[in-house]
C-alpha cells in the first residue's frame, strides 16, 4: 500500500479507515485471536456482524476507527477506535482497541496507539481536534493496562459495574490522557 493510503504512518504500522471489503480478513483475524481477546474483547467474528460494525465507524459522527496495518504487507495487525466522541466543551472520546494474535507482543499496537493519539489531538482539519481520550479497562486485563500506561495515560479511578461485557456488568479502571500531557514515543 502506498503512503497515501494511510491516515498516519509510523515505522512499522499505518492507520487506515475501515472498509466494508475488509470484512473477510478482519473476521478471520478475530477468529484466530479468540484466546487473546477473551474474556476482555468481543469484536465481530462474522462478516454479517462486521458490516454494521464497520458502517458505524465509517459513517458515524460520534466515532471513528482505524485498522492497524503492517507496513510492507498491509496485513491487519489490529484496530483502534475512538468511540463516544463528545464535542462542545468536553472534546473527548473513548478508545476501543485490540491486537490480532499474530501481531500481539510485537509493539505494533503501541505504535498504532501513539499514531491515534497524534491524530486525535491534532487540530480539526488535520485530525479530530480532541482534548481528552479515555480508555476503560477491566482491572485484570494487564496487557491493556500496560499499553495505556506506556502511552502516557493516567489512572483516574475505578468505575464499578461500568460496561456490560460477556454477559455481566464489569468493573473498569478509568485511564485518560489529555492533549497537553507528556506521552511516550
Secondary structure in CASP SS format (residue, H / E / C, confidence):
PFRMAT SS
TARGET T0000
AUTHOR 0000-0000-0000
METHOD secondary structure of the structure
MODEL  1
X C 1.00
X C 1.00
X H 1.00
X H 1.00
X H 1.00
X C 1.00
X C 1.00
X E 1.00
X E 1.00
X C 1.00
X C 1.00
X C 1.00
X E 1.00
X E 1.00
X E 1.00
X E 1.00
X E 1.00
X C 1.00
X C 1.00
X H 1.00
X H 1.00
X H 1.00
X H 1.00
X H 1.00
X H 1.00
X H 1.00
X H 1.00
X H 1.00
X H 1.00
X H 1.00
X H 1.00
X H 1.00
X C 1.00
X H 1.00
X H 1.00
X H 1.00
X H 1.00
X C 1.00
X C 1.00
X C 1.00
X C 1.00
X C 1.00
X C 1.00
X C 1.00
X C 1.00
X C 1.00
X H 1.00
X H 1.00
X H 1.00
X H 1.00
X H 1.00
X H 1.00
X H 1.00
X H 1.00
X H 1.00
X H 1.00
X H 1.00
X H 1.00
X H 1.00
X C 1.00
X C 1.00
X C 1.00
X C 1.00
X E 1.00
X E 1.00
X E 1.00
X E 1.00
X E 1.00
X E 1.00
X E 1.00
X C 1.00
X C 1.00
X C 1.00
X C 1.00
X C 1.00
X E 1.00
X E 1.00
X E 1.00
X E 1.00
X E 1.00
X E 1.00
X E 1.00
X E 1.00
X E 1.00
X E 1.00
X E 1.00
X C 1.00
X C 1.00
X C 1.00
X C 1.00
X C 1.00
X E 1.00
X E 1.00
X E 1.00
X E 1.00
X E 1.00
X E 1.00
X E 1.00
X E 1.00
X C 1.00
X H 1.00
X H 1.00
X H 1.00
X C 1.00
X C 1.00
X C 1.00
X C 1.00
X H 1.00
X H 1.00
X H 1.00
X H 1.00
X H 1.00
X H 1.00
X H 1.00
X H 1.00
X H 1.00
X H 1.00
X H 1.00
X H 1.00
X H 1.00
X H 1.00
X C 1.00
X C 1.00
X E 1.00
X C 1.00
X C 1.00
X E 1.00
X C 1.00
X C 1.00
X C 1.00
X C 1.00
X E 1.00
X E 1.00
X E 1.00
X E 1.00
X E 1.00
X E 1.00
X C 1.00
X C 1.00
X C 1.00
X C 1.00
X H 1.00
X H 1.00
X H 1.00
X H 1.00
X H 1.00
X H 1.00
X H 1.00
X H 1.00
X H 1.00
X C 1.00
X C 1.00
X C 1.00
X E 1.00
X E 1.00
X E 1.00
X E 1.00
X E 1.00
X E 1.00
X E 1.00
X E 1.00
X E 1.00
X E 1.00
X E 1.00
X E 1.00
X C 1.00
X C 1.00
X E 1.00
X E 1.00
X E 1.00
X E 1.00
X E 1.00
X E 1.00
X E 1.00
X E 1.00
X E 1.00
X E 1.00
X E 1.00
X C 1.00
X C 1.00
X C 1.00
X C 1.00
X C 1.00
X C 1.00
X C 1.00
END
